Amino acid sequence: MRRLFALSLVLLSTTAAADTFRFTAIPDEDEARLVERFDKVADYLSEQTGLDVEYVPVKSYAAAVSAFRNDQVQLAWFGGLTGVQARRIVPGSKAIAQGKEDAEFKTYFIANADTGLQTDQSELTEAIKGKTFTFGAKTSTSGRLMPDYYLRERFNEAPEKVFSRVGYSGDHTRTMALVESGAFDIGALNYTVWDAAVADGRVDTDKVHVIWSTPSYPDYQWTIRGDVDGHYGANTTEHVQKALLDMTDPDLLASFPREGFIPASNDDYTPIENVGEALGLLR
């Protein structure tokens, strides 16, 4: 398996061999699960494309975008918002694939059972006001951008006005743990992380449950730099995209988790760009 253990991407040499193709991913779950997931993806991409592929772990969403901007990675598994940010910074970059689920993604609002908030509500009720609340990472689409948008749409004011305290956990796994423990009353997270945790028995549903699901929106995608064909050979973008779209190994797909990957384009993420602009999260 090929993997870089660099904790800080600034330590990576910018003069690395041109035939090493690197990718990263936003750290939306705990590091151990990410390493397990993307080591396998690196091996798969190497086999399918003939490239020497390495996975580069990063410590934050911003670090993933910075690595892409600086050409320290050529491909990235981004969320909707980070993908928009990266493509703005690196002209010519393209969204080339998304999970089948990502065209209609959603956020779950979860609550600690001690709050008394009911499960599977048709809308967020006034009962959540005054509670404590945690988002995920500050630039997470499913953990911050869209839940922030829907809270403002519902209550016509900023989350800081709705709740007694607002936090940012950093990733979806931590959001789940913080709400389960009672450190926060309510949290917002990626629905696939919640569903996978429930299926694996990694969350106690007697202590925490889903109270609301947002409408759907586009989210995660693979984005590739526009200059890879010039650096790695003609049709590199096409070959990488084909490898992603042809991924059928149940073990690989379950680690995302996704049923499979489908083509994506930059235009698919216009709704995310519009919301990001409206909330002042894009410059």
Protein Blocks (a to p, Z undefined) as FASTA:
>chain_A
ZZdfbfbfklpcfkbcfklccdddddfbcfklmmmmmmmmmmmmmmmnopacdddddfbf
klmmmmmmnopafbdcddfklmmmmmmmmghiacfbdcfklmmgcddddddfklopaehi
fbdcfklgopacddfdfklfklmmmmmmmmmmmnopafklmpmbdcdehiaklmmmmmmn
omambdcddfklmmmmmmnopacfklbccfbdcdddddddddddfklmmmnoghklmmmm
mmmmmpmbfklmmmmpcfbdcdddfklmmmmmmmmmmnopaZZ
